[in-house]
């Protein structure tokens, strides 16, 4: 694709990067075949190719974004299926992230949009605030039908039936390995996950220590910054990301780290991109070091000696989170690990398509999100599984709200298969089983 940016424009690192990406696009349209929003809406401007044209026009002409452009960029899930499909290697993620930052700086949204985005940015990344909000949503859920705004209804409906108690395992500390130590790793405990489902981090710590890892929860680490990053709120996202970089760099320079392990794939995609996000900032070197050793938990488990398990006589439908299969290009590891542990694995049709969660997308674009969720649930239930497994809390909440089939994190099943407790979601009539404190 030809571009006509001026030399003055190209002095901006964001414009320079976007120019590189735009020039790599050859208009082939392969991306339209796997774009969920294009399939649902049927509008070329709701495909990656259409959005690329809109972004190019906006950036090249250095114009303030208009409502039409913002609408179609906002409708993008950032599922990144287009990047998996693209034969030319167009790095759409960096392009759309830059476009969102540009929009945030130069477009005045309607008051209701600004208010919603402000609330989400100041609640979701903070576990305790999020817990309080979930409690309020739970109390208000019976009145959801009276809400005039579909986004407010979606916020009320997202509250789980049970809000788990705080897990003290998420506090800064170190968990000793069982037996001979093979690795020292930092666990990213995250933000929303700590409020929505504490079983995932607990299971991850049990599993990794059982396999010989010292697991460190670093002082000062928290939200990865993804939620605000994808809203275009760069200053806020970089502030939270910088705390992680400093916390993990301190561990790396102290007792050392073999990996930074992440069990929420949406966070993993962002942490692995810290090197790019901070490339022109004072933390560039440490950010690159962090990105270099960041791993999804399935990547780390492939390096460890996970024991082979007997047949569990359990059919597991594996849902591939977009941030894992497209964002990190990890497609087979979770399935291989589950099979090794003794589970029978099936996949739904069109496994490359998004479930509609996509961070805050299900709250800001609830109509499109619901269509994607309903389709994903149908394809999963068509396999008649005993349980659904996924590697991302957002997907788990999204799919779980539309099916009676239990849904658990991949590490919960692996922990159970290697001596841990049965995942609470598989308990009698869905009752939560007690999770032992690890220390």
C-alpha positions as CSV (number, residue, x, y, z in Angstrom):
1,X,0.0,0.0,0.0
2,X,1.4,3.4,-1.0
3,X,1.5,6.1,1.7
4,X,2.2,9.8,1.5
5,X,3.2,10.8,5.0
6,X,5.5,13.8,5.2
7,X,8.9,13.7,6.7
8,X,7.6,15.9,9.6
9,X,4.9,13.3,10.3
10,X,7.4,10.4,10.2
11,X,9.4,12.0,13.0
12,X,6.5,10.8,15.3
13,X,7.5,7.2,16.3
14,X,3.8,6.1,16.3
15,X,3.3,7.5,12.7
16,X,6.5,5.9,11.6
17,X,5.5,2.5,12.9
18,X,2.0,2.8,11.4
19,X,3.6,3.8,8.0
20,X,5.6,0.6,8.1
21,X,2.5,-1.5,8.7
22,X,0.4,0.3,6.1
23,X,3.1,-0.2,3.5
24,X,3.1,-4.0,4.1
25,X,-0.6,-4.3,3.3
26,X,-1.4,-5.5,-0.3
27,X,-5.2,-5.2,-0.1
28,X,-5.6,-8.9,-0.7
29,X,-8.6,-9.3,1.6
30,X,-7.6,-12.6,3.2
31,X,-8.3,-11.0,6.5
32,X,-12.0,-10.6,5.8
33,X,-12.5,-14.3,5.7
34,X,-11.6,-14.7,9.4
35,X,-12.8,-11.4,10.9
36,X,-15.6,-12.0,13.3
37,X,-17.1,-8.5,13.1
38,X,-17.1,-8.7,9.3
39,X,-18.9,-12.0,9.4
40,X,-21.5,-10.6,11.8
41,X,-22.0,-7.2,10.3
42,X,-21.1,-7.7,6.6
43,X,-19.7,-4.2,6.3
44,X,-16.3,-3.8,4.6
45,X,-15.5,-1.0,7.0
46,X,-15.9,-3.6,9.8
47,X,-13.2,-5.8,8.4
48,X,-9.4,-5.3,9.0
49,X,-8.9,-4.1,5.4
50,X,-11.7,-1.5,5.8
51,X,-10.3,-0.3,9.1
52,X,-6.9,0.0,7.6
53,X,-8.2,2.3,4.9
54,X,-10.0,4.4,7.5
55,X,-6.8,4.6,9.7
56,X,-4.6,5.5,6.7
57,X,-6.9,8.3,5.7
58,X,-7.1,9.7,9.2
59,X,-3.4,9.5,9.9
60,X,-2.1,10.7,6.5
61,X,-4.4,13.7,6.5
62,X,-3.6,14.5,10.1
63,X,-7.3,15.0,10.7
64,X,-9.4,14.8,13.8
65,X,-11.3,11.5,13.8
66,X,-14.9,11.6,12.8
67,X,-17.8,9.6,14.3
68,X,-17.8,7.1,11.4
69,X,-14.2,6.2,11.7
70,X,-14.4,5.9,15.5
71,X,-17.5,3.7,15.3
72,X,-15.7,1.1,13.1
73,X,-12.5,1.2,15.1
74,X,-14.4,0.8,18.3
75,X,-16.1,-2.3,16.8
76,X,-12.8,-4.0,16.3
77,X,-12.3,-6.8,18.8
78,X,-8.5,-6.8,18.5
79,X,-8.9,-10.6,18.3
80,X,-6.0,-10.5,15.8
81,X,-7.3,-13.4,13.7
82,X,-6.4,-11.2,10.8
83,X,-2.7,-11.3,11.7
84,X,-2.8,-15.1,11.7
85,X,-4.4,-15.1,8.3
86,X,-2.4,-12.3,6.6
87,X,0.1,-13.6,4.1
88,X,2.0,-10.3,4.1
89,X,2.7,-10.1,7.8
90,X,0.7,-6.9,8.5
91,X,1.1,-6.1,12.2
92,X,-2.5,-5.0,12.6
93,X,-2.2,-4.9,16.4
94,X,0.3,-2.1,16.5
95,X,-1.7,-0.2,13.9
96,X,-5.1,-0.3,15.6
97,X,-3.5,0.4,19.0
98,X,-1.9,3.6,17.6
99,X,-5.3,4.5,16.0
100,X,-7.0,4.1,19.3
101,X,-4.4,6.3,21.0
102,X,-4.9,8.9,18.3
103,X,-8.7,8.8,18.7
104,X,-8.4,9.1,22.5
105,X,-6.3,12.3,22.1
106,X,-8.2,14.0,19.3
107,X,-11.9,12.9,19.5
108,X,-14.5,14.0,22.0
109,X,-16.9,11.2,22.6
110,X,-20.5,11.6,23.7
111,X,-20.7,12.1,27.5
112,X,-22.1,8.6,28.1
113,X,-19.2,7.0,26.3
114,X,-16.7,9.1,28.2
115,X,-18.3,8.3,31.5
116,X,-18.4,4.5,30.8
117,X,-14.8,4.4,29.7
118,X,-13.7,6.5,32.7
119,X,-15.5,4.1,35.1
120,X,-14.1,1.0,33.5
121,X,-10.5,2.4,33.5
122,X,-10.8,3.2,37.2
123,X,-12.4,0.0,38.3
124,X,-11.4,-3.1,36.4
125,X,-7.6,-2.8,36.8
126,X,-8.0,-2.6,40.6
127,X,-9.1,-5.8,42.2
128,X,-10.6,-4.4,45.4
129,X,-12.5,-1.7,43.5
130,X,-13.7,-4.3,41.1
131,X,-14.9,-6.5,43.9
132,X,-17.0,-3.7,45.3
133,X,-18.4,-3.0,41.8
134,X,-19.2,-6.7,41.3
135,X,-21.1,-6.7,44.6
136,X,-23.1,-3.6,43.5
137,X,-23.8,-5.2,40.1
138,X,-25.0,-8.4,41.8
139,X,-27.4,-6.4,43.9
140,X,-28.6,-4.4,40.9
141,X,-28.9,-7.3,38.5
142,X,-32.6,-7.9,39.2
143,X,-33.2,-4.4,37.8
144,X,-31.1,-4.8,34.7
145,X,-34.1,-4.9,32.4
146,X,-35.0,-1.4,33.4
147,X,-31.7,0.0,32.3
148,X,-32.1,2.1,29.1
149,X,-28.5,1.5,27.9
150,X,-27.5,-2.0,26.8
151,X,-24.0,-1.4,28.1
152,X,-25.2,-0.8,31.6
153,X,-27.3,-3.9,31.4
154,X,-24.2,-5.8,30.3
155,X,-22.3,-4.5,33.3
156,X,-25.0,-5.7,35.7
157,X,-25.3,-9.1,34.0
158,X,-21.5,-9.8,34.1
159,X,-21.5,-10.2,37.9
160,X,-20.9,-13.8,38.9
161,X,-23.3,-15.7,41.1
162,X,-20.6,-16.0,43.7
163,X,-17.8,-13.5,44.3
164,X,-14.8,-15.5,45.7
165,X,-13.1,-14.4,48.9
166,X,-9.7,-12.7,48.5
167,X,-6.9,-15.2,48.1
168,X,-3.9,-14.4,50.2
169,X,-1.8,-16.4,47.7
170,X,-2.0,-13.3,45.5
171,X,0.0,-11.3,48.1
172,X,3.7,-10.6,47.4
173,X,5.6,-13.7,48.6
174,X,7.6,-16.7,47.4
175,X,6.4,-20.3,47.2
176,X,9.0,-23.0,47.6
177,X,9.2,-25.8,45.1
178,X,8.5,-29.4,46.0
179,X,11.6,-31.5,45.6
180,X,14.5,-30.3,43.5
181,X,14.2,-26.7,42.3
182,X,14.3,-26.5,38.5
183,X,13.2,-22.9,37.8
184,X,12.5,-19.7,39.6
185,X,9.5,-17.9,38.0
186,X,7.4,-14.8,38.7
187,X,3.7,-15.3,38.5
188,X,1.6,-12.4,37.2
189,X,-1.5,-12.5,39.4
190,X,-3.3,-9.9,37.3
191,X,-6.2,-7.6,38.3
192,X,-9.7,-8.6,37.1
193,X,-8.9,-12.3,37.6
194,X,-8.1,-11.7,41.3
195,X,-11.7,-10.5,41.8
196,X,-13.5,-12.9,39.5
197,X,-11.8,-16.3,40.0
198,X,-9.1,-16.8,42.6
199,X,-8.9,-20.6,41.8
200,X,-6.8,-20.0,38.7
201,X,-3.8,-18.5,40.5
202,X,-4.1,-21.0,43.3
203,X,-4.1,-23.9,40.9
204,X,-1.2,-22.4,39.0
205,X,1.0,-22.0,42.1
206,X,0.2,-25.6,43.2
207,X,1.0,-27.0,39.8
208,X,4.2,-25.1,39.3
209,X,5.6,-25.8,42.7
210,X,4.7,-29.5,42.3
211,X,6.8,-29.5,39.1
212,X,9.8,-28.0,40.8
213,X,9.4,-24.2,40.3
214,X,9.9,-21.6,43.0
215,X,7.0,-19.2,42.3
216,X,7.4,-15.5,43.2
217,X,4.6,-13.0,43.4
218,X,6.7,-9.8,43.0
219,X,6.2,-6.8,45.2
220,X,4.6,-4.0,43.2
221,X,3.4,-6.0,40.2
222,X,-0.3,-5.8,39.3
223,X,-2.4,-5.0,36.2
224,X,-0.6,-5.4,32.9
225,X,-2.2,-2.3,31.4
226,X,-4.0,-4.1,28.6
227,X,-7.5,-2.8,29.5
228,X,-6.5,0.9,29.3
229,X,-4.0,0.3,26.5
230,X,-6.8,-0.9,24.2
231,X,-8.9,2.1,25.1
232,X,-6.1,4.3,23.8
233,X,-5.4,5.6,27.3
234,X,-1.6,5.4,26.9
235,X,-0.5,7.4,29.9
236,X,-2.6,5.2,32.2
237,X,-1.6,1.9,30.6
238,X,2.1,2.7,30.7
239,X,1.9,3.8,34.3
240,X,0.6,0.4,35.4
241,X,2.9,-1.5,33.0
242,X,5.9,0.4,34.3
243,X,5.2,-0.9,37.8
244,X,5.3,-4.4,36.5
245,X,8.5,-3.8,34.6
246,X,10.2,-2.3,37.7
247,X,9.0,-5.1,40.0
248,X,10.1,-7.9,37.7
249,X,13.4,-6.2,36.8
250,X,14.1,-6.1,40.5
251,X,13.6,-9.8,40.8
252,X,15.7,-10.4,37.7
253,X,18.6,-8.4,39.1
254,X,18.2,-10.0,42.5
255,X,17.8,-13.8,42.8
256,X,17.0,-14.0,39.1
257,X,14.1,-15.3,37.0
258,X,13.8,-18.0,34.4
259,X,10.4,-16.8,33.3
260,X,7.5,-14.5,34.0
261,X,4.6,-16.8,33.8
262,X,1.1,-15.5,32.8
263,X,-2.1,-17.5,33.0
264,X,-4.4,-14.9,31.4
265,X,-3.6,-14.9,27.8
266,X,-4.9,-11.3,27.2
267,X,-2.3,-10.1,29.7
268,X,0.4,-12.3,28.1
269,X,-0.1,-10.7,24.7
270,X,0.4,-7.2,26.2
271,X,3.4,-8.1,28.5
272,X,5.1,-9.7,25.5
273,X,4.7,-6.4,23.7
274,X,6.2,-4.2,26.5
275,X,9.4,-4.0,24.5
276,X,7.5,-2.3,21.7
277,X,5.3,-0.2,24.0
278,X,8.3,1.3,25.9
279,X,10.8,1.3,22.9
280,X,11.2,5.1,23.1
281,X,11.1,5.5,26.9
282,X,13.7,5.3,29.7
283,X,12.4,1.8,30.7
284,X,13.1,0.5,27.2
285,X,15.9,-1.9,28.2
286,X,14.1,-3.4,31.2
287,X,10.8,-3.6,29.2
288,X,12.6,-5.6,26.5
289,X,14.1,-7.9,29.2
290,X,10.7,-8.5,30.6
291,X,9.1,-9.2,27.3
292,X,11.9,-11.6,26.4
293,X,11.2,-14.0,29.3
294,X,7.4,-13.6,29.5
295,X,5.6,-16.9,28.9
296,X,2.1,-18.2,28.8
297,X,1.7,-20.8,31.5
298,X,1.3,-23.5,28.8
299,X,4.7,-22.5,27.3
300,X,6.4,-23.0,30.7
301,X,4.6,-26.3,31.4
302,X,5.9,-27.6,28.1
303,X,9.4,-27.2,29.5
304,X,8.6,-29.0,32.7
305,X,8.2,-32.7,33.4
306,X,4.4,-32.9,33.5
307,X,3.6,-36.6,34.3
308,X,1.5,-38.7,31.9
309,X,-1.9,-39.4,33.4
310,X,-4.3,-42.3,33.1
311,X,-7.4,-41.8,31.0
312,X,-9.7,-39.5,32.9
313,X,-12.9,-40.5,31.0
314,X,-13.7,-36.9,30.6
315,X,-14.4,-35.1,27.3
316,X,-12.9,-31.6,27.4
317,X,-13.9,-29.0,24.7
318,X,-10.9,-26.7,24.4
319,X,-11.7,-23.1,23.6
320,X,-8.7,-21.3,22.1
321,X,-8.6,-17.7,23.4
322,X,-7.8,-15.3,20.6
323,X,-5.0,-13.6,22.6
324,X,-3.4,-17.0,22.9
325,X,-3.8,-18.5,19.4
326,X,-3.5,-15.2,17.4
327,X,-1.9,-12.8,19.8
328,X,0.9,-15.2,20.9
329,X,0.6,-17.8,18.2
330,X,0.2,-20.6,20.8
331,X,-2.1,-23.1,19.3
332,X,-1.2,-26.7,20.3
333,X,0.5,-26.5,23.8
334,X,-2.7,-26.5,26.0
335,X,-4.2,-29.3,24.0
336,X,-1.0,-31.4,24.2
337,X,-0.8,-30.8,27.9
338,X,-4.4,-31.8,28.6
339,X,-4.0,-35.0,26.4
340,X,-0.8,-35.9,28.3
341,X,-2.7,-35.5,31.6
342,X,-5.3,-38.0,30.4
343,X,-8.2,-35.9,29.1
344,X,-9.9,-36.4,25.8
345,X,-9.9,-33.2,23.8
346,X,-12.3,-31.9,21.2
347,X,-12.5,-28.5,19.5
348,X,-15.6,-26.6,18.3
349,X,-16.0,-25.7,14.6
350,X,-14.4,-22.4,13.6
351,X,-12.1,-22.4,16.6
352,X,-10.3,-19.3,15.3
353,X,-13.4,-17.1,15.8
354,X,-13.7,-14.9,18.9
355,X,-16.2,-15.5,21.7
356,X,-16.9,-11.8,21.9
357,X,-15.3,-11.1,25.3
358,X,-12.2,-9.2,24.1
359,X,-11.3,-7.3,27.3
360,X,-14.0,-4.7,27.8
361,X,-15.6,-5.3,24.4
362,X,-18.5,-7.3,25.9
363,X,-19.3,-4.2,28.0
364,X,-18.9,-1.6,25.3
365,X,-20.3,-3.4,22.3
366,X,-22.8,-5.8,24.0
367,X,-25.0,-6.5,20.9
368,X,-22.1,-7.7,18.7
369,X,-20.5,-9.5,21.6
370,X,-23.7,-11.4,22.4
371,X,-24.0,-12.6,18.8
372,X,-20.4,-13.9,18.9
373,X,-21.0,-15.5,22.3
374,X,-24.1,-17.3,21.2
375,X,-22.3,-18.7,18.2
376,X,-19.3,-19.8,20.2
377,X,-21.6,-21.5,22.8
378,X,-23.5,-23.4,20.1
379,X,-20.3,-24.8,18.6
380,X,-18.9,-25.8,21.9
381,X,-22.1,-27.4,23.1
382,X,-22.4,-29.3,19.8
383,X,-19.5,-31.4,21.0
384,X,-21.4,-32.5,24.1
385,X,-18.4,-32.0,26.4
386,X,-18.2,-32.7,30.1
387,X,-16.3,-29.5,30.6
388,X,-15.0,-26.6,28.6
389,X,-11.4,-25.5,29.1
390,X,-9.9,-22.1,28.3
391,X,-6.8,-20.1,29.1
392,X,-8.2,-16.6,29.6
393,X,-10.6,-15.4,32.3
394,X,-12.5,-13.1,30.0
395,X,-13.4,-16.0,27.7
396,X,-14.4,-18.1,30.7
397,X,-16.7,-15.4,32.0
398,X,-18.2,-14.8,28.5
399,X,-18.8,-18.4,27.6
400,X,-19.8,-19.4,31.1
401,X,-22.6,-16.8,31.0
402,X,-24.2,-18.6,28.1
403,X,-23.9,-22.3,28.9
404,X,-24.6,-24.8,31.7
405,X,-21.5,-26.8,30.8
406,X,-18.8,-26.2,33.5
407,X,-15.9,-24.0,32.3
408,X,-12.5,-24.1,33.9
409,X,-9.0,-22.8,33.2
410,X,-6.6,-25.3,31.6
411,X,-4.3,-25.2,34.7
412,X,-7.1,-26.2,37.0
413,X,-7.5,-29.4,35.1
414,X,-3.8,-30.0,35.0
415,X,-3.5,-29.3,38.7
416,X,-6.3,-31.7,39.4
417,X,-4.8,-34.4,37.2
418,X,-1.4,-34.2,39.0
419,X,-2.7,-34.3,42.6
420,X,-4.5,-31.0,43.3
421,X,-8.2,-30.6,44.3
422,X,-11.0,-31.0,41.9
423,X,-11.8,-27.6,40.3
424,X,-14.7,-26.0,42.2
425,X,-16.7,-25.5,38.9
426,X,-16.9,-29.3,38.7
427,X,-18.2,-29.7,42.2
428,X,-21.7,-31.1,43.0
429,X,-24.3,-28.8,41.4
430,X,-21.6,-26.2,40.8
431,X,-20.9,-25.7,44.5
432,X,-17.5,-24.2,45.1
433,X,-15.2,-26.6,46.9
434,X,-12.7,-25.2,49.4
435,X,-9.3,-24.4,48.0
436,X,-6.5,-25.0,50.5
437,X,-4.3,-22.1,51.3
438,X,-0.8,-22.9,50.0
439,X,1.2,-21.6,52.9
